[in-house]
């Protein structure tokens, strides 16, 4: 009888832990980022990822955003071109996060991280 109670307790705890772990929306997936152009001109972005890859997102019209791009986690550099001016933003990108790279009307860059598990 004691063995049944112990096994039932262990099974209950195991099921509870599986449910909690299974509720995550993201399981060590690569981070994603998009660029939001809240500025006054079209922008282009060059992205250098931690793995040494380079990606370009060209001609993002003012008032719009790019699609999300997925990268390996790690240090990532965003070089944003606005007309003849260039602005740089760098950040540590972590798994299971989405990042909004926002450039405003004054060409100020803000990085907004969002945990996909919340």
Phi and psi in radians as a Rosetta constraint file:
Dihedral C 1 N 2 CA 2 C 2 CIRCULARHARMONIC -1.128 0.35
Dihedral N 2 CA 2 C 2 N 3 CIRCULARHARMONIC -0.662 0.35
Dihedral C 2 N 3 CA 3 C 3 CIRCULARHARMONIC -1.114 0.35
Dihedral N 3 CA 3 C 3 N 4 CIRCULARHARMONIC -0.672 0.35
Dihedral C 3 N 4 CA 4 C 4 CIRCULARHARMONIC -1.147 0.35
Dihedral N 4 CA 4 C 4 N 5 CIRCULARHARMONIC -0.738 0.35
Dihedral C 4 N 5 CA 5 C 5 CIRCULARHARMONIC -1.116 0.35
Dihedral N 5 CA 5 C 5 N 6 CIRCULARHARMONIC -0.724 0.35
Dihedral C 5 N 6 CA 6 C 6 CIRCULARHARMONIC -1.146 0.35
Dihedral N 6 CA 6 C 6 N 7 CIRCULARHARMONIC -0.802 0.35
Dihedral C 6 N 7 CA 7 C 7 CIRCULARHARMONIC -1.113 0.35
Dihedral N 7 CA 7 C 7 N 8 CIRCULARHARMONIC -0.681 0.35
Dihedral C 7 N 8 CA 8 C 8 CIRCULARHARMONIC -1.108 0.35
Dihedral N 8 CA 8 C 8 N 9 CIRCULARHARMONIC -0.738 0.35
Dihedral C 8 N 9 CA 9 C 9 CIRCULARHARMONIC -1.113 0.35
Dihedral N 9 CA 9 C 9 N 10 CIRCULARHARMONIC -0.764 0.35
Dihedral C 9 N 10 CA 10 C 10 CIRCULARHARMONIC -1.137 0.35
Dihedral N 10 CA 10 C 10 N 11 CIRCULARHARMONIC -0.746 0.35
Dihedral C 10 N 11 CA 11 C 11 CIRCULARHARMONIC -1.099 0.35
Dihedral N 11 CA 11 C 11 N 12 CIRCULARHARMONIC -0.702 0.35
Dihedral C 11 N 12 CA 12 C 12 CIRCULARHARMONIC -1.108 0.35
Dihedral N 12 CA 12 C 12 N 13 CIRCULARHARMONIC -0.788 0.35
Dihedral C 12 N 13 CA 13 C 13 CIRCULARHARMONIC -1.111 0.35
Dihedral N 13 CA 13 C 13 N 14 CIRCULARHARMONIC -0.748 0.35
Dihedral C 13 N 14 CA 14 C 14 CIRCULARHARMONIC -1.088 0.35
Dihedral N 14 CA 14 C 14 N 15 CIRCULARHARMONIC -0.759 0.35
Dihedral C 14 N 15 CA 15 C 15 CIRCULARHARMONIC -1.123 0.35
Dihedral N 15 CA 15 C 15 N 16 CIRCULARHARMONIC -0.748 0.35
Dihedral C 15 N 16 CA 16 C 16 CIRCULARHARMONIC -1.034 0.35
Dihedral N 16 CA 16 C 16 N 17 CIRCULARHARMONIC -0.792 0.35
Dihedral C 16 N 17 CA 17 C 17 CIRCULARHARMONIC -1.138 0.35
Dihedral N 17 CA 17 C 17 N 18 CIRCULARHARMONIC -0.660 0.35
Dihedral C 17 N 18 CA 18 C 18 CIRCULARHARMONIC -1.144 0.35
Dihedral N 18 CA 18 C 18 N 19 CIRCULARHARMONIC -0.691 0.35
Dihedral C 18 N 19 CA 19 C 19 CIRCULARHARMONIC -1.137 0.35
Dihedral N 19 CA 19 C 19 N 20 CIRCULARHARMONIC -0.792 0.35
Dihedral C 19 N 20 CA 20 C 20 CIRCULARHARMONIC -1.086 0.35
Dihedral N 20 CA 20 C 20 N 21 CIRCULARHARMONIC -0.810 0.35
Dihedral C 20 N 21 CA 21 C 21 CIRCULARHARMONIC -1.179 0.35
Dihedral N 21 CA 21 C 21 N 22 CIRCULARHARMONIC -0.611 0.35
Dihedral C 21 N 22 CA 22 C 22 CIRCULARHARMONIC -1.300 0.35
Dihedral N 22 CA 22 C 22 N 23 CIRCULARHARMONIC -0.211 0.35
Dihedral C 22 N 23 CA 23 C 23 CIRCULARHARMONIC -1.443 0.35
Dihedral N 23 CA 23 C 23 N 24 CIRCULARHARMONIC -0.130 0.35
Dihedral C 23 N 24 CA 24 C 24 CIRCULARHARMONIC -1.203 0.35
Dihedral N 24 CA 24 C 24 N 25 CIRCULARHARMONIC 2.428 0.35
Dihedral C 24 N 25 CA 25 C 25 CIRCULARHARMONIC -1.389 0.35
Dihedral N 25 CA 25 C 25 N 26 CIRCULARHARMONIC -0.395 0.35
Dihedral C 25 N 26 CA 26 C 26 CIRCULARHARMONIC -2.379 0.35
Dihedral N 26 CA 26 C 26 N 27 CIRCULARHARMONIC 2.310 0.35
Dihedral C 26 N 27 CA 27 C 27 CIRCULARHARMONIC -2.142 0.35
Dihedral N 27 CA 27 C 27 N 28 CIRCULARHARMONIC 1.565 0.35
Dihedral C 27 N 28 CA 28 C 28 CIRCULARHARMONIC 0.968 0.35
Dihedral N 28 CA 28 C 28 N 29 CIRCULARHARMONIC 0.597 0.35
Dihedral C 28 N 29 CA 29 C 29 CIRCULARHARMONIC -1.368 0.35
Dihedral N 29 CA 29 C 29 N 30 CIRCULARHARMONIC 2.674 0.35
Dihedral C 29 N 30 CA 30 C 30 CIRCULARHARMONIC -1.038 0.35
Dihedral N 30 CA 30 C 30 N 31 CIRCULARHARMONIC 2.616 0.35
Dihedral C 30 N 31 CA 31 C 31 CIRCULARHARMONIC -1.191 0.35
Dihedral N 31 CA 31 C 31 N 32 CIRCULARHARMONIC 2.755 0.35
Dihedral C 31 N 32 CA 32 C 32 CIRCULARHARMONIC -2.230 0.35
Dihedral N 32 CA 32 C 32 N 33 CIRCULARHARMONIC 2.640 0.35
Dihedral C 32 N 33 CA 33 C 33 CIRCULARHARMONIC -2.474 0.35
Dihedral N 33 CA 33 C 33 N 34 CIRCULARHARMONIC 2.620 0.35
Dihedral C 33 N 34 CA 34 C 34 CIRCULARHARMONIC -2.361 0.35
Dihedral N 34 CA 34 C 34 N 35 CIRCULARHARMONIC 2.772 0.35
Dihedral C 34 N 35 CA 35 C 35 CIRCULARHARMONIC -1.924 0.35
Dihedral N 35 CA 35 C 35 N 36 CIRCULARHARMONIC 2.225 0.35
Dihedral C 35 N 36 CA 36 C 36 CIRCULARHARMONIC -1.880 0.35
Dihedral N 36 CA 36 C 36 N 37 CIRCULARHARMONIC 2.091 0.35
Dihedral C 36 N 37 CA 37 C 37 CIRCULARHARMONIC -1.693 0.35
Dihedral N 37 CA 37 C 37 N 38 CIRCULARHARMONIC 1.686 0.35
Dihedral C 37 N 38 CA 38 C 38 CIRCULARHARMONIC -1.746 0.35
Dihedral N 38 CA 38 C 38 N 39 CIRCULARHARMONIC 0.302 0.35
Dihedral C 38 N 39 CA 39 C 39 CIRCULARHARMONIC -1.509 0.35
Dihedral N 39 CA 39 C 39 N 40 CIRCULARHARMONIC -2.853 0.35
Dihedral C 39 N 40 CA 40 C 40 CIRCULARHARMONIC -1.861 0.35
Dihedral N 40 CA 40 C 40 N 41 CIRCULARHARMONIC -0.096 0.35
Dihedral C 40 N 41 CA 41 C 41 CIRCULARHARMONIC -2.369 0.35
Dihedral N 41 CA 41 C 41 N 42 CIRCULARHARMONIC 2.844 0.35
Dihedral C 41 N 42 CA 42 C 42 CIRCULARHARMONIC -1.131 0.35
Dihedral N 42 CA 42 C 42 N 43 CIRCULARHARMONIC 2.605 0.35
Dihedral C 42 N 43 CA 43 C 43 CIRCULARHARMONIC -2.262 0.35
Dihedral N 43 CA 43 C 43 N 44 CIRCULARHARMONIC 2.775 0.35
Dihedral C 43 N 44 CA 44 C 44 CIRCULARHARMONIC -2.256 0.35
Dihedral N 44 CA 44 C 44 N 45 CIRCULARHARMONIC 2.605 0.35
Dihedral C 44 N 45 CA 45 C 45 CIRCULARHARMONIC -2.297 0.35
Dihedral N 45 CA 45 C 45 N 46 CIRCULARHARMONIC 2.341 0.35
Dihedral C 45 N 46 CA 46 C 46 CIRCULARHARMONIC -1.906 0.35
Dihedral N 46 CA 46 C 46 N 47 CIRCULARHARMONIC 2.282 0.35
Dihedral C 46 N 47 CA 47 C 47 CIRCULARHARMONIC -2.060 0.35
Dihedral N 47 CA 47 C 47 N 48 CIRCULARHARMONIC 2.109 0.35
Dihedral C 47 N 48 CA 48 C 48 CIRCULARHARMONIC -1.861 0.35
Dihedral N 48 CA 48 C 48 N 49 CIRCULARHARMONIC 2.049 0.35
Dihedral C 48 N 49 CA 49 C 49 CIRCULARHARMONIC -1.583 0.35
Dihedral N 49 CA 49 C 49 N 50 CIRCULARHARMONIC 2.957 0.35
Dihedral C 49 N 50 CA 50 C 50 CIRCULARHARMONIC -1.100 0.35
Dihedral N 50 CA 50 C 50 N 51 CIRCULARHARMONIC -0.461 0.35
Dihedral C 50 N 51 CA 51 C 51 CIRCULARHARMONIC -1.450 0.35
Dihedral N 51 CA 51 C 51 N 52 CIRCULARHARMONIC 0.038 0.35
Dihedral C 51 N 52 CA 52 C 52 CIRCULARHARMONIC 1.568 0.35
Dihedral N 52 CA 52 C 52 N 53 CIRCULARHARMONIC 0.015 0.35
Dihedral C 52 N 53 CA 53 C 53 CIRCULARHARMONIC -1.380 0.35
Dihedral N 53 CA 53 C 53 N 54 CIRCULARHARMONIC 2.665 0.35
Dihedral C 53 N 54 CA 54 C 54 CIRCULARHARMONIC -2.181 0.35
Dihedral N 54 CA 54 C 54 N 55 CIRCULARHARMONIC 2.315 0.35
Dihedral C 54 N 55 CA 55 C 55 CIRCULARHARMONIC -2.216 0.35
Dihedral N 55 CA 55 C 55 N 56 CIRCULARHARMONIC 2.606 0.35
Dihedral C 55 N 56 CA 56 C 56 CIRCULARHARMONIC -2.124 0.35
Dihedral N 56 CA 56 C 56 N 57 CIRCULARHARMONIC 2.417 0.35
Dihedral C 56 N 57 CA 57 C 57 CIRCULARHARMONIC -2.137 0.35
Dihedral N 57 CA 57 C 57 N 58 CIRCULARHARMONIC 1.927 0.35
Dihedral C 57 N 58 CA 58 C 58 CIRCULARHARMONIC -1.816 0.35
Dihedral N 58 CA 58 C 58 N 59 CIRCULARHARMONIC 2.594 0.35
Dihedral C 58 N 59 CA 59 C 59 CIRCULARHARMONIC 0.964 0.35
Dihedral N 59 CA 59 C 59 N 60 CIRCULARHARMONIC 1.027 0.35
Dihedral C 59 N 60 CA 60 C 60 CIRCULARHARMONIC -1.468 0.35
Dihedral N 60 CA 60 C 60 N 61 CIRCULARHARMONIC 1.951 0.35
Dihedral C 60 N 61 CA 61 C 61 CIRCULARHARMONIC -1.114 0.35
Dihedral N 61 CA 61 C 61 N 62 CIRCULARHARMONIC 2.643 0.35
Dihedral C 61 N 62 CA 62 C 62 CIRCULARHARMONIC -1.050 0.35
Dihedral N 62 CA 62 C 62 N 63 CIRCULARHARMONIC 2.495 0.35
Dihedral C 62 N 63 CA 63 C 63 CIRCULARHARMONIC 1.405 0.35
Dihedral N 63 CA 63 C 63 N 64 CIRCULARHARMONIC 0.160 0.35
Dihedral C 63 N 64 CA 64 C 64 CIRCULARHARMONIC -2.247 0.35
Dihedral N 64 CA 64 C 64 N 65 CIRCULARHARMONIC 3.126 0.35
Dihedral C 64 N 65 CA 65 C 65 CIRCULARHARMONIC -2.362 0.35
Dihedral N 65 CA 65 C 65 N 66 CIRCULARHARMONIC 2.775 0.35
Dihedral C 65 N 66 CA 66 C 66 CIRCULARHARMONIC -1.403 0.35
Dihedral N 66 CA 66 C 66 N 67 CIRCULARHARMONIC 2.982 0.35
Dihedral C 66 N 67 CA 67 C 67 CIRCULARHARMONIC -1.282 0.35
Dihedral N 67 CA 67 C 67 N 68 CIRCULARHARMONIC 2.798 0.35
Dihedral C 67 N 68 CA 68 C 68 CIRCULARHARMONIC -1.197 0.35
Dihedral N 68 CA 68 C 68 N 69 CIRCULARHARMONIC 2.478 0.35
Dihedral C 68 N 69 CA 69 C 69 CIRCULARHARMONIC -2.098 0.35
Dihedral N 69 CA 69 C 69 N 70 CIRCULARHARMONIC 2.486 0.35
Dihedral C 69 N 70 CA 70 C 70 CIRCULARHARMONIC -1.784 0.35
Dihedral N 70 CA 70 C 70 N 71 CIRCULARHARMONIC 2.450 0.35
Dihedral C 70 N 71 CA 71 C 71 CIRCULARHARMONIC -2.379 0.35
Dihedral N 71 CA 71 C 71 N 72 CIRCULARHARMONIC 2.844 0.35
Dihedral C 71 N 72 CA 72 C 72 CIRCULARHARMONIC -1.207 0.35
Dihedral N 72 CA 72 C 72 N 73 CIRCULARHARMONIC 2.571 0.35
Dihedral C 72 N 73 CA 73 C 73 CIRCULARHARMONIC -1.137 0.35
Dihedral N 73 CA 73 C 73 N 74 CIRCULARHARMONIC 2.703 0.35
Dihedral C 73 N 74 CA 74 C 74 CIRCULARHARMONIC 2.313 0.35
Dihedral N 74 CA 74 C 74 N 75 CIRCULARHARMONIC -2.952 0.35
Dihedral C 74 N 75 CA 75 C 75 CIRCULARHARMONIC -1.292 0.35
Dihedral N 75 CA 75 C 75 N 76 CIRCULARHARMONIC 2.198 0.35
Dihedral C 75 N 76 CA 76 C 76 CIRCULARHARMONIC -2.258 0.35
Dihedral N 76 CA 76 C 76 N 77 CIRCULARHARMONIC 2.408 0.35
Dihedral C 76 N 77 CA 77 C 77 CIRCULARHARMONIC -2.018 0.35
Dihedral N 77 CA 77 C 77 N 78 CIRCULARHARMONIC 2.217 0.35
Dihedral C 77 N 78 CA 78 C 78 CIRCULARHARMONIC -1.880 0.35
Dihedral N 78 CA 78 C 78 N 79 CIRCULARHARMONIC 2.068 0.35
Dihedral C 78 N 79 CA 79 C 79 CIRCULARHARMONIC -1.873 0.35
Dihedral N 79 CA 79 C 79 N 80 CIRCULARHARMONIC 2.006 0.35
Dihedral C 79 N 80 CA 80 C 80 CIRCULARHARMONIC -1.899 0.35
Dihedral N 80 CA 80 C 80 N 81 CIRCULARHARMONIC 2.193 0.35
Dihedral C 80 N 81 CA 81 C 81 CIRCULARHARMONIC -1.805 0.35
Dihedral N 81 CA 81 C 81 N 82 CIRCULARHARMONIC 2.179 0.35
Dihedral C 81 N 82 CA 82 C 82 CIRCULARHARMONIC -2.142 0.35
Dihedral N 82 CA 82 C 82 N 83 CIRCULARHARMONIC 1.789 0.35
Dihedral C 82 N 83 CA 83 C 83 CIRCULARHARMONIC 1.073 0.35
Dihedral N 83 CA 83 C 83 N 84 CIRCULARHARMONIC -2.190 0.35
Dihedral C 83 N 84 CA 84 C 84 CIRCULARHARMONIC -1.622 0.35
Dihedral N 84 CA 84 C 84 N 85 CIRCULARHARMONIC 0.002 0.35
Dihedral C 84 N 85 CA 85 C 85 CIRCULARHARMONIC -1.696 0.35
Dihedral N 85 CA 85 C 85 N 86 CIRCULARHARMONIC 2.597 0.35
Dihedral C 85 N 86 CA 86 C 86 CIRCULARHARMONIC -2.206 0.35
Dihedral N 86 CA 86 C 86 N 87 CIRCULARHARMONIC 2.381 0.35
Dihedral C 86 N 87 CA 87 C 87 CIRCULARHARMONIC -2.242 0.35
Dihedral N 87 CA 87 C 87 N 88 CIRCULARHARMONIC 2.520 0.35
Dihedral C 87 N 88 CA 88 C 88 CIRCULARHARMONIC -2.142 0.35
Dihedral N 88 CA 88 C 88 N 89 CIRCULARHARMONIC 2.396 0.35
Dihedral C 88 N 89 CA 89 C 89 CIRCULARHARMONIC -2.344 0.35
Dihedral N 89 CA 89 C 89 N 90 CIRCULARHARMONIC 2.334 0.35
Dihedral C 89 N 90 CA 90 C 90 CIRCULARHARMONIC -2.211 0.35
Dihedral N 90 CA 90 C 90 N 91 CIRCULARHARMONIC 2.498 0.35
Dihedral C 90 N 91 CA 91 C 91 CIRCULARHARMONIC -2.702 0.35
Dihedral N 91 CA 91 C 91 N 92 CIRCULARHARMONIC 2.761 0.35
Dihedral C 91 N 92 CA 92 C 92 CIRCULARHARMONIC -1.504 0.35
Dihedral N 92 CA 92 C 92 N 93 CIRCULARHARMONIC 2.024 0.35
Dihedral C 92 N 93 CA 93 C 93 CIRCULARHARMONIC -1.710 0.35
Dihedral N 93 CA 93 C 93 N 94 CIRCULARHARMONIC 2.276 0.35
Dihedral C 93 N 94 CA 94 C 94 CIRCULARHARMONIC -1.944 0.35
Dihedral N 94 CA 94 C 94 N 95 CIRCULARHARMONIC 2.694 0.35
Dihedral C 94 N 95 CA 95 C 95 CIRCULARHARMONIC -1.051 0.35
Dihedral N 95 CA 95 C 95 N 96 CIRCULARHARMONIC 2.631 0.35
Dihedral C 95 N 96 CA 96 C 96 CIRCULARHARMONIC 1.126 0.35
Dihedral N 96 CA 96 C 96 N 97 CIRCULARHARMONIC 0.444 0.35
Dihedral C 96 N 97 CA 97 C 97 CIRCULARHARMONIC -2.122 0.35
Dihedral N 97 CA 97 C 97 N 98 CIRCULARHARMONIC 2.535 0.35
Dihedral C 97 N 98 CA 98 C 98 CIRCULARHARMONIC -1.866 0.35
Dihedral N 98 CA 98 C 98 N 99 CIRCULARHARMONIC 2.484 0.35
Dihedral C 98 N 99 CA 99 C 99 CIRCULARHARMONIC -2.181 0.35
Dihedral N 99 CA 99 C 99 N 100 CIRCULARHARMONIC 2.315 0.35
Dihedral C 99 N 100 CA 100 C 100 CIRCULARHARMONIC -1.788 0.35
Dihedral N 100 CA 100 C 100 N 101 CIRCULARHARMONIC 2.102 0.35
Dihedral C 100 N 101 CA 101 C 101 CIRCULARHARMONIC -1.764 0.35
Dihedral N 101 CA 101 C 101 N 102 CIRCULARHARMONIC 1.851 0.35
Dihedral C 101 N 102 CA 102 C 102 CIRCULARHARMONIC -1.868 0.35
Dihedral N 102 CA 102 C 102 N 103 CIRCULARHARMONIC 2.250 0.35
Dihedral C 102 N 103 CA 103 C 103 CIRCULARHARMONIC -1.970 0.35
Dihedral N 103 CA 103 C 103 N 104 CIRCULARHARMONIC 2.202 0.35
Dihedral C 103 N 104 CA 104 C 104 CIRCULARHARMONIC -1.666 0.35
Dihedral N 104 CA 104 C 104 N 105 CIRCULARHARMONIC -3.084 0.35
Dihedral C 104 N 105 CA 105 C 105 CIRCULARHARMONIC -1.100 0.35
Dihedral N 105 CA 105 C 105 N 106 CIRCULARHARMONIC -0.369 0.35
Dihedral C 105 N 106 CA 106 C 106 CIRCULARHARMONIC -1.706 0.35
Dihedral N 106 CA 106 C 106 N 107 CIRCULARHARMONIC 0.209 0.35
Dihedral C 106 N 107 CA 107 C 107 CIRCULARHARMONIC 1.101 0.35
Dihedral N 107 CA 107 C 107 N 108 CIRCULARHARMONIC 0.495 0.35
Dihedral C 107 N 108 CA 108 C 108 CIRCULARHARMONIC -1.553 0.35
Dihedral N 108 CA 108 C 108 N 109 CIRCULARHARMONIC 2.346 0.35
Dihedral C 108 N 109 CA 109 C 109 CIRCULARHARMONIC -1.810 0.35
Dihedral N 109 CA 109 C 109 N 110 CIRCULARHARMONIC 2.294 0.35
Dihedral C 109 N 110 CA 110 C 110 CIRCULARHARMONIC -2.151 0.35
Dihedral N 110 CA 110 C 110 N 111 CIRCULARHARMONIC 2.358 0.35
Dihedral C 110 N 111 CA 111 C 111 CIRCULARHARMONIC -1.857 0.35
Dihedral N 111 CA 111 C 111 N 112 CIRCULARHARMONIC 2.143 0.35
Dihedral C 111 N 112 CA 112 C 112 CIRCULARHARMONIC -2.063 0.35
Dihedral N 112 CA 112 C 112 N 113 CIRCULARHARMONIC 1.875 0.35
Dihedral C 112 N 113 CA 113 C 113 CIRCULARHARMONIC -1.525 0.35
Dihedral N 113 CA 113 C 113 N 114 CIRCULARHARMONIC 2.552 0.35
Dihedral C 113 N 114 CA 114 C 114 CIRCULARHARMONIC -2.372 0.35
Dihedral N 114 CA 114 C 114 N 115 CIRCULARHARMONIC 2.193 0.35
Dihedral C 114 N 115 CA 115 C 115 CIRCULARHARMONIC -1.308 0.35
Dihedral N 115 CA 115 C 115 N 116 CIRCULARHARMONIC 2.153 0.35
Dihedral C 115 N 116 CA 116 C 116 CIRCULARHARMONIC -1.255 0.35
Dihedral N 116 CA 116 C 116 N 117 CIRCULARHARMONIC -0.177 0.35
Dihedral C 116 N 117 CA 117 C 117 CIRCULARHARMONIC -1.631 0.35
Dihedral N 117 CA 117 C 117 N 118 CIRCULARHARMONIC 0.145 0.35
